[in-house]
Amino acid sequence: MSWTLVLTLSAVAYFFKATGLVVVGGRQLPGIVNRCLDLIPAALVSALIINSTLGGDDGIVVDARAIGVAAAVLLAAKRAPLVVVIMAGAAVTAFARAVGLAA
């Protein structure tokens, strides 16, 4: 990725943020819009996790990362502390790579 592209995308993102402030101003948005905007961070983080876990050069790749994330999801579903979830996910990923379950 070139610096020209990075700077152009940064300028476009800044433009859209500034436009949103000018258009909305000091007005309150409708309740449905606020509820939708509240859901965006969770959706974005989920998409980034899936993309970095299963994304590959040629498409979907299931490897040790997916095994580690699956273990972390199971522990998170059981309401384990965040530190335990992260450490277990990393440990399971390392173990899967060490024993050759996935590349």
CNS distance restraints for C-alpha pairs under 8 A (distance, minus, plus):
assign (resid   1 and name CA) (resid   5 and name CA) 6.76 0.50 0.50
assign (resid   1 and name CA) (resid   6 and name CA) 7.32 0.50 0.50
assign (resid   2 and name CA) (resid   6 and name CA) 6.50 0.50 0.50
assign (resid   3 and name CA) (resid   7 and name CA) 6.01 0.50 0.50
assign (resid   4 and name CA) (resid   8 and name CA) 6.01 0.50 0.50
assign (resid   5 and name CA) (resid   9 and name CA) 6.05 0.50 0.50
assign (resid   6 and name CA) (resid  10 and name CA) 6.10 0.50 0.50
assign (resid   7 and name CA) (resid  11 and name CA) 6.14 0.50 0.50
assign (resid   8 and name CA) (resid  12 and name CA) 6.23 0.50 0.50
assign (resid   9 and name CA) (resid  13 and name CA) 6.10 0.50 0.50
assign (resid  10 and name CA) (resid  14 and name CA) 6.14 0.50 0.50
assign (resid  11 and name CA) (resid  15 and name CA) 6.07 0.50 0.50
assign (resid  12 and name CA) (resid  16 and name CA) 6.29 0.50 0.50
assign (resid  13 and name CA) (resid  17 and name CA) 6.29 0.50 0.50
assign (resid  14 and name CA) (resid  18 and name CA) 6.12 0.50 0.50
assign (resid  15 and name CA) (resid  19 and name CA) 6.03 0.50 0.50
assign (resid  16 and name CA) (resid  20 and name CA) 6.14 0.50 0.50
assign (resid  17 and name CA) (resid  21 and name CA) 6.47 0.50 0.50
assign (resid  18 and name CA) (resid  22 and name CA) 6.29 0.50 0.50
assign (resid  19 and name CA) (resid  23 and name CA) 6.02 0.50 0.50
assign (resid  20 and name CA) (resid  24 and name CA) 5.90 0.50 0.50
assign (resid  20 and name CA) (resid  25 and name CA) 7.86 0.50 0.50
assign (resid  21 and name CA) (resid  25 and name CA) 5.34 0.50 0.50
assign (resid  24 and name CA) (resid  28 and name CA) 7.74 0.50 0.50
assign (resid  24 and name CA) (resid  29 and name CA) 7.74 0.50 0.50
assign (resid  29 and name CA) (resid  33 and name CA) 6.35 0.50 0.50
assign (resid  29 and name CA) (resid  34 and name CA) 6.50 0.50 0.50
assign (resid  30 and name CA) (resid  34 and name CA) 6.51 0.50 0.50
assign (resid  31 and name CA) (resid  35 and name CA) 6.23 0.50 0.50
assign (resid  32 and name CA) (resid  36 and name CA) 6.24 0.50 0.50
assign (resid  33 and name CA) (resid  37 and name CA) 6.10 0.50 0.50
assign (resid  34 and name CA) (resid  38 and name CA) 6.15 0.50 0.50
assign (resid  35 and name CA) (resid  39 and name CA) 6.69 0.50 0.50
assign (resid  36 and name CA) (resid  40 and name CA) 6.78 0.50 0.50
assign (resid  39 and name CA) (resid  43 and name CA) 6.42 0.50 0.50
assign (resid  40 and name CA) (resid  44 and name CA) 6.00 0.50 0.50
assign (resid  41 and name CA) (resid  45 and name CA) 6.11 0.50 0.50
assign (resid  42 and name CA) (resid  46 and name CA) 6.12 0.50 0.50
assign (resid  43 and name CA) (resid  47 and name CA) 6.13 0.50 0.50
assign (resid  44 and name CA) (resid  48 and name CA) 6.19 0.50 0.50
assign (resid  45 and name CA) (resid  49 and name CA) 6.18 0.50 0.50
assign (resid  46 and name CA) (resid  50 and name CA) 6.22 0.50 0.50
assign (resid  47 and name CA) (resid  51 and name CA) 6.00 0.50 0.50
assign (resid  48 and name CA) (resid  52 and name CA) 6.08 0.50 0.50
assign (resid  49 and name CA) (resid  53 and name CA) 5.94 0.50 0.50
assign (resid  50 and name CA) (resid  54 and name CA) 5.83 0.50 0.50
assign (resid  50 and name CA) (resid  55 and name CA) 7.41 0.50 0.50
assign (resid  51 and name CA) (resid  55 and name CA) 4.95 0.50 0.50
assign (resid  53 and name CA) (resid  62 and name CA) 7.91 0.50 0.50
assign (resid  53 and name CA) (resid  65 and name CA) 5.70 0.50 0.50
assign (resid  53 and name CA) (resid  66 and name CA) 5.77 0.50 0.50
assign (resid  53 and name CA) (resid  69 and name CA) 7.59 0.50 0.50
assign (resid  54 and name CA) (resid  60 and name CA) 5.31 0.50 0.50
assign (resid  54 and name CA) (resid  61 and name CA) 5.05 0.50 0.50
assign (resid  54 and name CA) (resid  62 and name CA) 5.83 0.50 0.50
assign (resid  54 and name CA) (resid  63 and name CA) 7.83 0.50 0.50
assign (resid  54 and name CA) (resid  65 and name CA) 7.75 0.50 0.50
assign (resid  54 and name CA) (resid  66 and name CA) 6.68 0.50 0.50
assign (resid  55 and name CA) (resid  59 and name CA) 6.21 0.50 0.50
assign (resid  55 and name CA) (resid  60 and name CA) 5.23 0.50 0.50
assign (resid  55 and name CA) (resid  61 and name CA) 5.96 0.50 0.50
assign (resid  56 and name CA) (resid  60 and name CA) 5.74 0.50 0.50
assign (resid  56 and name CA) (resid  61 and name CA) 5.55 0.50 0.50
assign (resid  62 and name CA) (resid  66 and name CA) 5.81 0.50 0.50
assign (resid  62 and name CA) (resid 102 and name CA) 7.78 0.50 0.50
assign (resid  63 and name CA) (resid  67 and name CA) 6.82 0.50 0.50
assign (resid  63 and name CA) (resid 101 and name CA) 7.91 0.50 0.50
assign (resid  63 and name CA) (resid 102 and name CA) 4.68 0.50 0.50
assign (resid  63 and name CA) (resid 103 and name CA) 5.75 0.50 0.50
assign (resid  64 and name CA) (resid  68 and name CA) 6.25 0.50 0.50
assign (resid  64 and name CA) (resid  93 and name CA) 5.16 0.50 0.50
assign (resid  64 and name CA) (resid  94 and name CA) 7.63 0.50 0.50
assign (resid  64 and name CA) (resid  96 and name CA) 5.54 0.50 0.50
assign (resid  64 and name CA) (resid  97 and name CA) 5.96 0.50 0.50
assign (resid  64 and name CA) (resid 101 and name CA) 7.09 0.50 0.50
assign (resid  64 and name CA) (resid 102 and name CA) 4.96 0.50 0.50
assign (resid  64 and name CA) (resid 103 and name CA) 6.36 0.50 0.50
assign (resid  65 and name CA) (resid  69 and name CA) 6.16 0.50 0.50
assign (resid  65 and name CA) (resid  93 and name CA) 5.72 0.50 0.50
assign (resid  66 and name CA) (resid  70 and name CA) 6.05 0.50 0.50
assign (resid  66 and name CA) (resid  93 and name CA) 8.00 0.50 0.50
assign (resid  67 and name CA) (resid  71 and name CA) 6.32 0.50 0.50
assign (resid  67 and name CA) (resid  92 and name CA) 7.05 0.50 0.50
assign (resid  67 and name CA) (resid  93 and name CA) 6.32 0.50 0.50
assign (resid  67 and name CA) (resid  96 and name CA) 7.44 0.50 0.50
assign (resid  68 and name CA) (resid  72 and name CA) 6.23 0.50 0.50
assign (resid  68 and name CA) (resid  88 and name CA) 7.64 0.50 0.50
assign (resid  68 and name CA) (resid  89 and name CA) 4.43 0.50 0.50
assign (resid  68 and name CA) (resid  90 and name CA) 6.27 0.50 0.50
assign (resid  68 and name CA) (resid  91 and name CA) 7.51 0.50 0.50
assign (resid  68 and name CA) (resid  92 and name CA) 5.06 0.50 0.50
assign (resid  68 and name CA) (resid  93 and name CA) 4.45 0.50 0.50
assign (resid  69 and name CA) (resid  73 and name CA) 6.05 0.50 0.50
assign (resid  69 and name CA) (resid  89 and name CA) 5.81 0.50 0.50
assign (resid  69 and name CA) (resid  93 and name CA) 7.97 0.50 0.50
assign (resid  70 and name CA) (resid  74 and name CA) 6.26 0.50 0.50
assign (resid  70 and name CA) (resid  89 and name CA) 7.79 0.50 0.50
assign (resid  71 and name CA) (resid  75 and name CA) 6.35 0.50 0.50
assign (resid  71 and name CA) (resid  88 and name CA) 7.12 0.50 0.50
assign (resid  71 and name CA) (resid  89 and name CA) 5.75 0.50 0.50
assign (resid  71 and name CA) (resid  92 and name CA) 7.05 0.50 0.50
assign (resid  72 and name CA) (resid  76 and name CA) 6.05 0.50 0.50
assign (resid  72 and name CA) (resid  85 and name CA) 5.08 0.50 0.50
assign (resid  72 and name CA) (resid  86 and name CA) 6.63 0.50 0.50
assign (resid  72 and name CA) (resid  88 and name CA) 6.41 0.50 0.50
assign (resid  72 and name CA) (resid  89 and name CA) 4.78 0.50 0.50
assign (resid  73 and name CA) (resid  77 and name CA) 6.06 0.50 0.50
assign (resid  73 and name CA) (resid  85 and name CA) 7.75 0.50 0.50
assign (resid  74 and name CA) (resid  78 and name CA) 6.43 0.50 0.50
assign (resid  75 and name CA) (resid  79 and name CA) 6.48 0.50 0.50
assign (resid  75 and name CA) (resid  80 and name CA) 5.52 0.50 0.50
assign (resid  75 and name CA) (resid  85 and name CA) 5.84 0.50 0.50
assign (resid  76 and name CA) (resid  80 and name CA) 5.47 0.50 0.50
assign (resid  76 and name CA) (resid  81 and name CA) 7.62 0.50 0.50
assign (resid  76 and name CA) (resid  82 and name CA) 7.53 0.50 0.50
assign (resid  76 and name CA) (resid  85 and name CA) 6.20 0.50 0.50
assign (resid  80 and name CA) (resid  84 and name CA) 6.39 0.50 0.50
assign (resid  80 and name CA) (resid  85 and name CA) 6.37 0.50 0.50
assign (resid  81 and name CA) (resid  85 and name CA) 6.34 0.50 0.50
assign (resid  82 and name CA) (resid  86 and name CA) 6.21 0.50 0.50
assign (resid  83 and name CA) (resid  87 and name CA) 6.06 0.50 0.50
assign (resid  84 and name CA) (resid  88 and name CA) 5.84 0.50 0.50
assign (resid  85 and name CA) (resid  89 and name CA) 6.08 0.50 0.50
assign (resid  86 and name CA) (resid  90 and name CA) 6.25 0.50 0.50
assign (resid  87 and name CA) (resid  91 and name CA) 6.02 0.50 0.50
assign (resid  88 and name CA) (resid  92 and name CA) 5.96 0.50 0.50
assign (resid  89 and name CA) (resid  93 and name CA) 6.14 0.50 0.50
assign (resid  90 and name CA) (resid  94 and name CA) 6.14 0.50 0.50
assign (resid  91 and name CA) (resid  95 and name CA) 6.05 0.50 0.50
assign (resid  92 and name CA) (resid  96 and name CA) 6.03 0.50 0.50
assign (resid  93 and name CA) (resid  97 and name CA) 6.28 0.50 0.50
assign (resid  94 and name CA) (resid  98 and name CA) 6.06 0.50 0.50
assign (resid  95 and name CA) (resid  99 and name CA) 6.17 0.50 0.50
assign (resid  96 and name CA) (resid 100 and name CA) 5.96 0.50 0.50
assign (resid  96 and name CA) (resid 101 and name CA) 5.08 0.50 0.50
assign (resid  96 and name CA) (resid 102 and name CA) 6.19 0.50 0.50
assign (resid  97 and name CA) (resid 101 and name CA) 6.28 0.50 0.50
assign (resid  97 and name CA) (resid 102 and name CA) 5.91 0.50 0.50
assign (resid  97 and name CA) (resid 103 and name CA) 6.11 0.50 0.50
